[in-house]
Structures are given as structure tokens and as C-alpha cells.
Amino acid sequence: MVQNLLPQEGCWVGSSAKVLALVLSEAAASQFVHTRPFRVNAGQVHSYILMEDNSTKYLSELQADDHVQVYNSQIQTCRGVAVGRLKQEVRPCVLVELLQSSQDDQKTASAQVFLQQAETVRLGQEGGGSFVRVTDLVAQTDGEDTQGVLLRTQLTGTHIGKAYTGKVTEK
């Protein structure tokens, strides 16, 4: 079923199936446009998106009635939501580097996601109730604190959207 999303809900998206960022819905208030609670501005067509069944698809492969996984960052639950429509357009984008570190600050996984440079595009942050707008991201250098973006990581790669235990290297 096609459904509206809450401001703290979004989809897991990224250039690597091993590391996905939570891109929130456009349900939050903005000074520039009305809320669009039915929409997630998920980025470039080559990016992966997590489906309801935990497989992945490229954004370019999505069709109306495909069921994507929607994650609620406040209550840490997920649900399947049907895609109502898709839109592709050329817009300025930014490259967001994603780095998952362990508790001892050792790098464990990295990837990236290209997202539209728009203040309506938001990434979920740790704690569930907060977010960072893509237009508010600041460049980080090694050793600086990160902005605590929520990431979903998995050890296995994917092949044709399904988990694959063989060696998979994504760059």
C-alpha cells in the first residue's frame, strides 16, 4: 500500500549494498517548499535501495508497486511501503562519504552516496529524533568528529540484489 511517511522515517540508500545511509522523507517542514510526506529524494539512479524483503535494487530498477523498506529512526522499526511513482531529473548533487567505525574508532566499513543538494534532503542521525540536511553538511578531515549519520551495515555483499557470501569489493 502506498502510504505517507513520518518526518523520522526514510529509506536506506547508498552506492554500496554493504553500507547504506538513512535518507529521510520530505515530511519535515521547510521554508522553501510544502511538506511532501509521500516522497524520499533518494539520490542517483545507480544507488542501491533496501527493499521490504532485505534485498536491494538499483534506484533505476524501481517500479510503481515495488515495496521498499521504510525505517522509523525514533522507534527503530521498519515496514514495507509501496512505491507510488518515480521521478528522475538532473539536479546538482553532493557526494556524501559514509564511514562506519567500531567502538575503538577503527574503520570497519565505508561507502558513499550522491544526494541532491537541496535543503529538503535529510539524513537520519543517531538518537532517532534528529537529522542533518544535506545543505548543512560540512567537510570533515581525518580525526574530526562526524555528524552521526545513521548507517546500516552488513558484512556480505550482494549479487542481483541478494546477499552473497563470496568476495565482493565495491568502490
Residue, then its C-alpha position, 0 to 999 in steps of 0.5 A: m500500500v502506498q502510504n505517507l511517511l513520518p518526518q523520522e522515517g526514510c529509506w536506506v540508500g547508498s552506492s554500496a549494498k554493504v553500507l547504506a545511509l538513512v535518507l529521510s522523507e520530505a515530511a519535515a517542514s521547510q521554508f522553501v517548499h510544502t511538506r511532501p510526506f509521500r516522497v524520499n529524494a533518494g539520490q542517483v539512479h545507480s544507488y542501491i535501495l533496501m527493499e521490504d524483503n532485505s534485498t536491494k535494487y538499483l534506484s533505476e530498477l524501481q517500479a510503481d508497486d515495488h515495496v521498499q523498506v521504510y525505517n522509523s529512526q525514533i522507534q527503530t522499526c521498519r515496514g514495507v511501503a509501496v512505491g507510488r511513482l518515480k521521478q528522475e531529473v538532473r539536479p546538482c548533487v553532493l557526494v556524501e562519504l559514509l564511514q562506519s567505525s567500531q567502538d575503538d574508532q577503527k574503520t570497519a566499513s565505508a561507502q558513499v552516496f550522491l544526494q541532491q543538494a537541496e535543503t529538503v534532503r535529510l539524513g537520519q542521525e543517531g538518537g532517532g529524533s534528529f537529522v542533518r540536511v544535506t545543505d548543512l553538511v560540512a567537510q570533515t578531515d581525518g580525526e574530526d568528529t562526524q555528524g552521526v549519520l545513521l548507517r546500516t551495515q552488513l558484512t556480505g555483499t550482494h549479487i542481483g540484489k541478494a546477499y552473497t557470501g563470496k568476495v565482493t569489493e565495491k568502490 
